[in-house]
Structure formats: C-alpha cells, structure tokens
Amino acid sequence: MTSSLAKPSDRFIPWYLVAFFVFLVLSLSWFVWIAVHDYPGEVTKDAYKKGLKYNQTIEKSEAQDKLGWNSDANFIMHGREIAVSFTLTDNHAKSIKNAVTNVWFIRPTHAGKDAEISLTPDGKGNYNGKTTLAWQGEWEVHISATSNGHNYQQVKIINLE
C-alpha cells in the first residue's frame, strides 16, 4: 500500500484559485463602475460636427478682428459671489451702448455646475451683472456681445479664491 503525501489542507487549493479569480473580477468590476460613473461630463456636444464647421469658426474670428472692437472685463470677487463689469468700444474708441451681452462661467472639471448671466447695460457703454459660483478655483469666463448683427466674443480665465 502506498501512502499519500497530500495534506488535508491541499483539498482547498482549487477553492483558493476560484476565490482569487472572483476577487479579481470584483475588483475590476469596481474600477469599471468608477470609470463610468465618475467622468465629469462631455466638454463639447457634437464635437465631430463642430469640427467639420471649423472653417466657419475661423471666418467668424476673422470678421471679429475686422470689426476692431475692444473690450475690458473686470471681476470683483467676494467669496463665491462675483460681480462683472464689461466695457465694449468700437474701432474709433466709441462706446457700444446697445449690445446684448451674456457671460458664461464654465468649470472645466465639473460639468453641470456652470453659471450664465445677462449683463445689464447702464446706457454709457458699460454692462454689469452678478452671480454666485458653485466652487472656488479656476473658471473659464466666456463673454459674448451682439450689436447691430455683429458678434464679439472673449474668453478669460479667472481664479476664484
């Protein structure tokens, strides 16, 4: 009769392998769930279609340059509240008083927490508005002014401390 060299604990070896692979699958599933649910959002909707129209974007930029408009944007910050003062002048340094002006505050790292305000004209070529932002930190500020069928856009980066 031959004696067996197997120990009693050896009968669990197949279960150790099964447990290892179950742990591996659960760990990878957890990482996939985090990757899918933690993405902050889409930066640009319809990026492909916008990319196809890029020549039109360049033409609009060139048209804005030909206008010769100049602007000055000031931001006064108190905590998370921000006041915007915007001035727009034409190529002869004359104030543009009848523009429809909008400002978007975009947080690149947190989709859905953006803010938009319409600036109120004061009749002298200045446009003012206030809003409260969701967080402190870096924000992209997009300013758009439209007057007499012409559009002027400007982008600034601010740091809300």
C-alpha positions as CSV (number, residue, x, y, z in Angstrom):
1,M,0.0,0.0,0.0
2,T,1.3,3.5,-0.9
3,S,0.9,6.3,1.5
4,S,-0.5,9.6,0.2
5,L,1.7,12.7,0.5
6,A,-1.3,15.1,0.3
7,K,-2.0,17.2,3.3
8,P,-5.6,17.8,4.5
9,S,-5.3,21.5,3.6
10,D,-4.5,20.6,-0.1
11,R,-8.1,19.9,-0.8
12,F,-8.8,23.7,-0.6
13,I,-6.3,24.6,-3.4
14,P,-8.9,24.7,-6.1
15,W,-11.1,26.9,-3.9
16,Y,-8.2,29.3,-3.5
17,L,-7.9,29.7,-7.2
18,V,-11.7,30.3,-7.5
19,A,-11.5,32.9,-4.7
20,F,-8.6,34.6,-6.4
21,F,-10.5,35.0,-9.7
22,V,-13.7,36.0,-8.0
23,F,-11.7,38.7,-6.2
24,L,-10.1,39.8,-9.5
25,V,-13.4,40.0,-11.3
26,L,-15.0,42.0,-8.4
27,S,-12.0,44.4,-8.3
28,L,-12.0,45.1,-12.0
29,S,-15.8,45.5,-12.0
30,W,-15.5,48.1,-9.2
31,F,-12.9,50.0,-11.3
32,V,-15.1,49.9,-14.4
33,W,-18.0,51.2,-12.3
34,I,-15.9,54.1,-11.0
35,A,-14.6,55.0,-14.5
36,V,-18.1,55.1,-16.0
37,H,-19.9,57.0,-13.2
38,D,-17.1,59.4,-12.2
39,Y,-16.5,61.0,-15.5
40,P,-17.3,64.8,-15.1
41,G,-19.0,65.2,-18.4
42,E,-18.7,66.0,-22.0
43,V,-16.8,69.1,-22.8
44,T,-18.3,69.8,-26.2
45,K,-21.5,68.3,-27.5
46,D,-21.4,67.2,-31.2
47,A,-17.6,67.7,-31.3
48,Y,-17.4,66.0,-34.7
49,K,-20.0,68.2,-36.4
50,K,-18.4,71.3,-34.9
51,G,-15.0,70.1,-36.2
52,L,-16.4,69.9,-39.7
53,K,-17.5,73.5,-39.4
54,Y,-14.2,74.8,-38.1
55,N,-13.6,76.9,-41.2
56,Q,-16.8,78.8,-40.4
57,T,-15.4,79.4,-36.9
58,I,-12.2,80.8,-38.4
59,E,-14.2,83.1,-40.7
60,K,-16.2,84.4,-37.7
61,S,-12.9,85.1,-35.8
62,E,-11.5,87.0,-38.8
63,A,-14.8,89.0,-39.0
64,Q,-14.5,89.9,-35.3
65,D,-10.9,91.1,-35.9
66,K,-12.0,93.3,-38.8
67,L,-14.6,95.0,-36.6
68,G,-11.8,96.3,-34.5
69,W,-13.9,96.2,-31.3
70,N,-12.1,96.3,-28.0
71,S,-13.3,95.3,-24.6
72,D,-12.4,95.4,-20.9
73,A,-13.7,93.0,-18.4
74,N,-13.3,93.4,-14.6
75,F,-14.3,90.9,-12.0
76,I,-14.8,91.8,-8.3
77,M,-14.9,88.7,-6.1
78,H,-16.4,88.3,-2.6
79,G,-16.2,84.7,-1.6
80,R,-18.1,82.8,-4.2
81,E,-20.0,85.8,-5.4
82,I,-18.7,87.6,-8.4
83,A,-19.6,91.0,-10.0
84,V,-18.8,91.5,-13.6
85,S,-18.2,94.9,-15.3
86,F,-17.7,94.8,-19.1
87,T,-17.0,97.7,-21.4
88,L,-17.1,97.4,-25.2
89,T,-15.8,100.0,-27.7
90,D,-15.7,100.2,-31.5
91,N,-12.6,100.8,-33.6
92,H,-12.9,104.6,-33.0
93,A,-12.9,104.1,-29.2
94,K,-16.6,105.0,-29.1
95,S,-18.7,103.1,-26.6
96,I,-21.1,100.5,-27.9
97,K,-24.3,101.1,-25.9
98,N,-26.9,98.8,-27.3
99,A,-25.3,95.3,-27.2
100,V,-26.9,92.2,-25.8
101,T,-24.2,90.8,-23.5
102,N,-24.1,87.4,-21.9
103,V,-21.4,85.8,-19.7
104,W,-20.9,82.1,-19.0
105,F,-18.8,80.8,-16.2
106,I,-17.6,77.3,-17.0
107,R,-15.8,75.0,-14.7
108,P,-13.8,72.6,-17.0
109,T,-13.6,69.9,-14.3
110,H,-17.2,69.8,-13.2
111,A,-19.9,69.6,-15.9
112,G,-23.3,70.9,-15.0
113,K,-22.1,73.5,-12.4
114,D,-21.8,76.3,-14.9
115,A,-23.4,79.7,-14.5
116,E,-24.8,82.1,-17.0
117,I,-25.8,85.7,-16.6
118,S,-27.1,88.5,-18.9
119,L,-25.3,91.8,-18.2
120,T,-27.4,94.9,-17.8
121,P,-26.4,98.0,-19.8
122,D,-26.1,101.3,-17.9
123,G,-26.6,103.4,-21.1
124,K,-23.0,104.6,-21.1
125,G,-21.4,101.6,-22.8
126,N,-20.9,99.6,-19.5
127,Y,-22.5,96.3,-18.8
128,N,-22.8,94.9,-15.3
129,G,-24.0,91.7,-13.6
130,K,-23.6,89.5,-10.5
131,T,-23.8,85.8,-9.8
132,T,-22.7,83.2,-7.3
133,L,-20.5,80.4,-8.4
134,A,-20.7,76.8,-7.1
135,W,-17.0,76.5,-6.1
136,Q,-13.8,78.4,-5.7
137,G,-11.0,77.7,-8.1
138,E,-10.3,78.2,-11.7
139,W,-13.2,79.2,-14.1
140,E,-13.3,79.9,-17.8
141,V,-15.3,83.1,-18.5
142,H,-16.9,83.4,-21.9
143,I,-18.3,86.8,-22.8
144,S,-20.5,87.4,-25.8
145,A,-21.8,90.7,-27.0
146,T,-24.1,91.2,-30.0
147,S,-24.8,94.6,-31.5
148,N,-26.3,95.5,-34.9
149,G,-25.8,92.0,-36.2
150,H,-22.2,91.8,-35.2
151,N,-20.9,89.4,-32.6
152,Y,-17.9,89.9,-30.3
153,Q,-16.6,87.1,-28.1
154,Q,-13.9,87.0,-25.5
155,V,-12.6,84.2,-23.2
156,K,-10.8,84.9,-19.9
157,I,-9.6,82.6,-17.1
158,I,-10.2,83.7,-13.5
159,N,-9.3,82.2,-10.2
160,L,-11.9,82.5,-7.6
161,E,-10.2,82.3,-4.2
